[in-house]
Amino acid sequence: MAITWEVSVKAIKHYFTGFRRMAWILATLVVLIVWDGLISQFLVTSGLAREGNPFLVNLVGGGHFLLIKVAGALLCALLLWDIHRHRPRMAVISSICFVVFYTGIVLWNLSVLVTTGV
């Protein structure tokens, strides 16, 4: 039983190291950015909030906002993946920082959504 447990723990540990770990981090980042876009668009178009990003403030009501958010998220993920090939430690640390940052943004947006009573 102990050998099986060790083998499965090693397999799980191996799965979340190297390129797979970076892929999971970047996938999480892209999902968080898309959630931010969806929640922001809903809040702004409902008149419950304003867009805080001055570059996107004119795009939120339009139909291209989510397309731009998704394209930007994928571009960022590709750039971080490329950096990961040359400087893996720097790419992982910066990607985790971005995930923490966007987690805060999504939680903020959700708190605005909940407090407005929608």
C-alpha positions as CSV (number, residue, x, y, z in Angstrom):
1,M,0.0,0.0,0.0
2,A,2.8,2.4,0.9
3,I,4.5,1.8,-2.5
4,T,1.3,2.6,-4.4
5,W,0.8,5.7,-2.4
6,E,4.4,6.9,-3.1
7,V,4.1,6.2,-6.8
8,S,0.8,8.1,-7.0
9,V,2.2,11.0,-5.1
10,K,5.2,11.1,-7.3
11,A,3.0,11.0,-10.4
12,I,0.9,13.9,-9.1
13,K,3.9,15.8,-8.2
14,H,5.5,15.2,-11.6
15,Y,2.2,16.3,-13.3
16,F,2.4,19.8,-11.7
17,T,6.1,20.5,-12.4
18,G,7.8,21.9,-15.4
19,F,5.8,22.6,-18.5
20,R,2.6,21.2,-17.1
21,R,2.7,23.5,-14.1
22,M,3.2,26.5,-16.3
23,A,0.3,25.4,-18.5
24,W,-2.0,25.1,-15.5
25,I,-0.9,28.5,-14.3
26,L,-1.5,30.1,-17.7
27,A,-4.8,28.4,-18.2
28,T,-5.9,29.7,-14.8
29,L,-4.8,33.2,-15.8
30,V,-6.7,33.1,-19.0
31,V,-9.9,31.9,-17.3
32,L,-9.6,34.7,-14.7
33,I,-9.1,37.4,-17.3
34,V,-12.2,36.1,-19.2
35,W,-14.2,36.0,-16.0
36,D,-13.1,39.6,-15.3
37,G,-14.4,40.6,-18.7
38,L,-17.7,38.8,-18.4
39,I,-18.5,40.2,-15.0
40,S,-17.2,43.7,-15.9
41,Q,-19.3,43.8,-19.0
42,F,-22.4,42.7,-17.1
43,L,-21.9,45.2,-14.3
44,V,-21.2,48.1,-16.7
45,T,-24.0,47.4,-19.2
46,S,-26.4,47.0,-16.2
47,G,-25.3,50.4,-14.9
48,L,-24.1,49.0,-11.6
49,A,-20.4,49.9,-12.0
50,R,-17.9,51.6,-14.2
51,E,-14.9,50.2,-16.0
52,G,-11.7,51.0,-14.0
53,N,-9.3,50.5,-16.9
54,P,-9.0,53.7,-18.9
55,F,-8.0,51.9,-22.0
56,L,-11.1,49.7,-22.0
57,V,-13.7,52.2,-20.8
58,N,-15.0,53.0,-24.3
59,L,-15.1,49.4,-25.3
60,V,-17.1,47.8,-22.5
61,G,-20.5,48.5,-23.9
62,G,-19.6,47.4,-27.4
63,G,-19.6,43.9,-28.8
64,H,-15.8,43.7,-29.3
65,F,-15.0,44.0,-25.6
66,L,-14.9,40.3,-24.8
67,L,-13.1,39.5,-28.0
68,I,-10.4,42.0,-27.1
69,K,-10.2,40.6,-23.5
70,V,-9.8,37.0,-24.8
71,A,-7.3,38.0,-27.4
72,G,-5.3,39.9,-24.9
73,A,-5.4,37.1,-22.4
74,L,-4.2,34.6,-25.0
75,L,-1.5,36.9,-26.1
76,C,-0.2,37.4,-22.6
77,A,-0.3,33.6,-22.0
78,L,1.7,33.1,-25.2
79,L,4.3,35.7,-24.2
80,L,4.7,34.2,-20.7
81,W,5.0,30.7,-22.3
82,D,7.8,32.0,-24.5
83,I,9.5,33.6,-21.5
84,H,9.2,30.3,-19.7
85,R,11.3,28.5,-22.3
86,H,14.2,30.8,-21.6
87,R,13.7,31.9,-18.0
88,P,11.3,29.4,-16.4
89,R,11.7,30.7,-12.8
90,M,11.0,34.3,-13.7
91,A,8.0,33.3,-15.9
92,V,6.4,31.1,-13.2
93,I,6.9,33.7,-10.5
94,S,5.5,36.5,-12.6
95,S,2.6,34.3,-13.8
96,I,1.6,33.5,-10.3
97,C,1.7,37.2,-9.4
98,F,-0.7,37.8,-12.3
99,V,-3.0,35.0,-11.2
100,V,-3.1,36.5,-7.7
101,F,-3.7,40.0,-9.1
102,Y,-6.6,38.8,-11.3
103,T,-8.0,36.7,-8.5
104,G,-8.3,39.9,-6.5
105,I,-10.0,41.7,-9.4
106,V,-12.5,38.9,-10.0
107,L,-13.3,38.7,-6.2
108,W,-13.7,42.5,-6.2
109,N,-16.1,42.3,-9.2
110,L,-18.0,39.5,-7.5
111,S,-18.3,41.5,-4.3
112,V,-19.7,44.4,-6.3
113,L,-22.2,42.0,-8.0
114,V,-23.3,40.6,-4.6
115,T,-23.6,44.0,-2.8
116,T,-25.7,45.5,-5.6
117,G,-28.3,42.8,-5.0
118,V,-28.4,41.4,-8.5
